[in-house]
Amino acid sequence: MRVLFAGTPEVALPALHALLTSSEHEVVGVLTRADARQGRGRALRPSPVAARAREAGLEVRTPATLRDEEVQAWVRGLRADVAVVVAYGRIVPPALLDVPGHGWLNLHFSLLPAWRGAAPVQHALIAGDDVTGACVFRLEEGLDTGDVYARLTETIRPTDTAGELLTRLAQAGAPLVLTVLAALEAGAVVPEPQDDSLATSAPALSPEDGVIAWDEPAVAIERRIRGVTPSPGARTWLGATSLRLGPVEVVAGGTDLAPGQLRVSKHEVLVGTGGGGIRLGRVAPAGRSWMDAEAWARGARPAQGARLGARPEEG
């Protein structure tokens, strides 16, 4: 089949790679986000999908919107049989939903109708789910509401971060896409309607979602930190100094520390919470690289009884 591919970040690469190397389908065009400024030099860099597609000699378009008439004419002119979408980051307008003939198939990283939205893996971790998965479904006008063509399940490991879990799901989801395309070509797809009454929402996360509220239980804090790692990242403040946090460990048996209160020893840094305590792992003070929490504490020398907390009020 002639395939239009739409995707942007690293997690879209396994599906694109599978189409290019493990299938007889022809990728006739690629949609992705425009080059973005990255790194300390703020140089313009192509998205991972754009770089891979250009390396393969594919035609790449980076429109700001798919409502543009020129882009829509380009999509129609490709005469693709199907479009495959993986973390593209743009809305497909109604005028294009039935172009190509088999529609737009989205590889979504949850067990729909659970966690509809832009950040399904992050929300699954924050909520403490034990199992997640991936689905290939057909796009329609509703947000992640279309019929599901195939799904797989994946156990969430106790130490999974969002980045690690997304990587596993992207790798497992690539062959799932090829399976659905083969079934479509054979006319053997069996659509599975979603039960909207079971839907949960997974909106995109903002930096504020990574700010730690130390009056929450230790387990909830530990899950949140894993859920926002690596992006948007977990953070807190010691006085006026911001501190990024890597994954932490819940202290067995808890502590007698107040929420946010630090206890520093030679071999560990403990923090009190609203229920139990946590042991800090790696931290990164503002403008500095990641380091073990003990090394940070030796340099920062927080006062006895010092507390981590929210961002100081500006003014």
C-alpha positions in Angstrom: 0.0 0.0 0.0 1.0 3.6 -0.5 1.5 5.1 3.0 1.6 8.7 4.2 3.4 8.9 7.6 2.9 11.6 10.1 5.0 11.8 13.2 7.6 14.0 15.0 9.6 12.8 18.1 11.9 9.8 18.8 9.0 7.6 19.7 7.6 7.8 16.2 10.8 6.4 14.7 10.3 2.6 15.3 7.1 2.7 13.3 8.6 4.7 10.4 11.7 2.4 10.5 9.5 -0.7 10.3 7.6 0.7 7.4 10.8 1.4 5.5 12.7 -1.8 6.3 10.3 -4.5 7.4 7.4 -4.1 5.0 6.6 -3.9 1.3 4.5 -0.8 1.7 5.7 2.4 0.0 6.0 5.5 2.2 5.0 8.2 -0.3 5.3 11.3 2.0 6.0 12.4 5.5 4.3 15.1 7.7 6.2 16.3 10.7 6.7 19.4 12.9 8.9 22.2 11.6 12.6 22.5 12.7 12.9 23.7 16.2 15.6 25.5 18.2 17.4 23.2 20.5 20.4 23.0 22.8 22.5 25.7 24.3 23.3 27.3 21.0 19.6 27.3 20.1 20.4 26.1 16.6 17.5 25.0 14.3 17.3 21.2 14.2 14.9 18.9 12.3 12.6 16.6 14.2 13.8 13.0 14.6 11.2 11.9 12.0 12.3 14.6 9.5 15.9 13.6 9.8 15.2 9.9 9.3 12.8 10.6 6.4 15.2 12.9 4.6 17.9 10.3 5.1 15.6 7.8 3.3 15.0 10.3 0.5 11.4 10.8 1.3 9.4 14.0 0.6 8.9 15.8 3.9 6.4 18.6 4.6 6.3 20.6 7.9 3.1 22.7 7.8 2.0 24.8 10.8 -1.5 23.4 10.2 -3.2 20.8 8.0 -6.0 23.3 7.3 -3.8 25.0 4.7 -5.2 24.4 1.2 -1.8 23.8 -0.4 -1.0 21.1 2.1 -4.4 19.5 1.7 -3.9 19.5 -2.1 -0.5 17.8 -1.5 -2.0 15.1 0.7 -4.7 14.4 -1.9 -2.1 14.3 -4.7 -0.1 11.6 -2.9 -2.9 9.1 -3.6 -2.0 7.3 -0.4 -4.0 4.2 0.6 -3.6 4.9 4.3 -1.9 7.4 6.7 -0.1 6.2 9.8 0.2 8.7 12.7 2.5 8.4 15.6 2.9 11.4 18.0 2.5 13.9 15.1 1.4 16.9 17.2 -1.1 18.4 14.7 -4.8 17.9 14.4 -6.1 16.3 11.2 -9.1 18.4 10.0 -12.4 16.8 8.9 -11.7 17.6 5.3 -8.8 15.1 5.3 -10.1 12.3 7.6 -11.3 10.2 4.6 -8.2 11.0 2.6 -6.6 8.4 2.1 -9.3 5.7 1.5 -8.4 3.7 4.6 -8.2 6.9 6.7 -5.6 7.9 9.3 -4.5 5.2 11.7 -3.0 6.4 14.9 -0.7 4.4 17.2 -1.7 5.6 20.6 0.2 4.6 23.8 -2.7 3.5 26.1 -5.4 1.0 26.2 -8.2 3.1 24.8 -10.6 4.4 25.9 -8.3 4.9 28.9 -6.1 8.0 28.8 -7.3 9.8 25.7 -5.1 12.8 25.0 -1.5 13.9 24.4 0.1 12.4 27.5 -1.3 8.9 28.1 1.9 7.3 29.5 2.6 10.2 31.9 -0.9 10.1 33.3 -0.9 6.3 33.6 2.3 6.5 35.8 1.0 9.3 37.9 -2.2 7.5 38.5 -0.4 4.3 39.6 -1.7 2.0 36.9 -0.2 -1.5 36.8 -0.8 -2.2 33.1 -0.9 0.0 30.0 -0.5 -0.7 26.3 -0.8 0.6 22.8 -3.7 0.7 20.3 -4.0 1.3 16.6 -7.2 3.1 16.0 -8.8 5.1 13.2 -8.9 8.9 13.6 -12.2 10.7 13.6 -13.3 14.1 14.7 -13.4 13.3 18.4 -10.3 13.2 20.5 -8.9 9.6 20.3 -12.5 8.2 20.0 -12.3 6.2 16.8 -12.7 2.4 16.4 -9.7 0.3 17.6 -8.2 -2.1 15.1 -5.6 -3.8 17.3 -4.1 -3.5 20.8 -1.3 -4.8 23.0 -0.7 -4.7 26.7 2.5 -3.9 28.6 3.2 -4.3 32.3 4.3 -1.1 34.1 7.5 -1.8 36.0 7.9 -0.3 39.5 10.8 1.9 38.4 9.5 2.9 35.0 9.8 6.6 34.0 7.6 8.0 31.3 10.6 8.1 28.9 11.4 4.4 29.5 7.9 3.2 29.2 7.2 5.3 26.0 10.4 3.7 24.4 9.1 0.2 25.1 5.6 0.9 23.8 7.0 2.6 20.7 9.1 -0.5 19.9 6.3 -2.9 20.6 3.8 -0.8 18.7 5.8 -0.7 15.4 5.0 -4.4 14.4 1.4 -3.8 15.6 1.1 -1.1 12.9 2.3 -3.5 10.3 -0.2 -6.2 11.4 -3.1 -3.7 11.0 -1.9 -2.7 7.6 -1.7 -6.3 6.5 -5.2 -6.9 7.8 -6.5 -3.8 6.0 -5.0 -4.9 2.8 -6.6 -8.3 3.2 -10.0 -6.8 4.2 -9.8 -8.6 7.5 -9.9 -5.7 10.0 -12.5 -6.0 12.7 -13.2 -2.6 14.2 -13.8 -2.4 18.0 -15.9 0.6 19.0 -14.8 2.3 22.2 -17.0 2.5 25.3 -17.1 6.3 26.0 -18.3 5.6 29.5 -14.9 4.2 30.4 -12.9 7.1 29.0 -10.3 8.9 31.0 -8.5 12.1 30.0 -4.7 12.6 29.5 -4.1 16.2 28.6 -0.6 17.5 27.8 1.5 18.3 30.9 2.9 21.7 31.6 5.9 22.5 33.8 3.6 23.2 36.6 2.6 19.6 36.6 6.1 18.7 37.7 6.2 21.0 40.7 6.2 18.7 43.8 3.6 19.3 46.6 5.3 17.8 49.6 2.1 17.5 51.6 1.0 14.7 49.2 1.7 11.1 50.2 5.2 9.7 49.4 3.8 7.2 47.0 1.9 9.9 45.0 5.1 12.0 44.8 7.2 9.0 43.7 4.7 8.3 40.9 4.5 11.9 39.8 8.2 12.2 39.5 8.4 9.1 37.3 5.5 10.3 35.3 7.1 13.7 34.4 10.5 12.2 33.7 12.1 13.3 31.5 9.6 15.9 30.4 8.4 18.3 31.7 10.5 17.2 34.6 10.1 17.3 38.4 11.2 20.3 40.4 11.1 21.9 43.8 12.9 24.8 45.6 15.2 25.2 48.5 14.6 28.8 49.4 15.1 30.8 46.2 17.1 28.0 44.5 15.3 25.7 42.1 16.1 22.0 42.1 15.3 19.4 39.4 14.5 15.9 40.8 15.2 12.5 39.3 13.3 9.4 40.4 13.1 8.9 44.1 12.6 6.0 46.5 9.8 5.7 49.1 11.2 5.1 52.5 10.0 1.8 54.1 8.4 2.6 57.4 8.2 6.3 56.7 9.9 9.1 58.7 9.2 11.6 61.4 9.9 14.5 59.1 7.4 17.2 58.3 6.3 17.7 54.6 9.3 19.0 52.6 11.7 18.8 55.6 15.2 17.5 54.8 17.4 15.1 56.8 20.9 14.9 55.4 23.4 12.2 56.3 26.6 10.9 54.8 24.8 8.3 52.7 21.3 9.6 52.0 19.0 12.6 51.8 15.5 12.1 53.1 12.5 14.3 52.6 9.3 14.2 54.6 5.9 14.2 52.9 2.2 14.2 53.8 2.4 10.5 54.4 5.7 8.7 54.7 9.1 9.8 53.4 11.2 9.6 50.3 14.9 9.2 49.6 16.2 11.5 46.9 18.1 10.0 44.0 19.8 12.4 41.5 19.2 16.1 41.5 20.2 19.1 39.4 20.4 22.5 40.9 19.6 25.5 38.7 22.2 25.8 35.9 24.1 22.7 36.9 24.4 19.1 35.8 22.8 16.0 37.5 24.5 14.7 40.6 23.8 12.3 43.4 21.6 13.9 46.2 24.4 13.4 48.8 26.9 15.3 46.6 24.4 18.1 46.2 23.7 18.3 49.9 27.5 18.4 50.7 27.8 21.5 48.5 24.5 23.2 49.3 24.7 22.5 53.1 21.0 23.0 53.9 20.4 24.3 57.4 19.1 21.8 60.0 15.4 21.4 59.5 15.4 23.2 56.1 12.4 22.4 53.9 11.9 22.0 50.2 8.9 23.8 48.9 7.1 25.7 46.2 8.6 28.5 44.1 9.1 31.6 46.1 6.6 34.4 45.4 8.0 37.0 43.0 7.8 40.6 43.8 
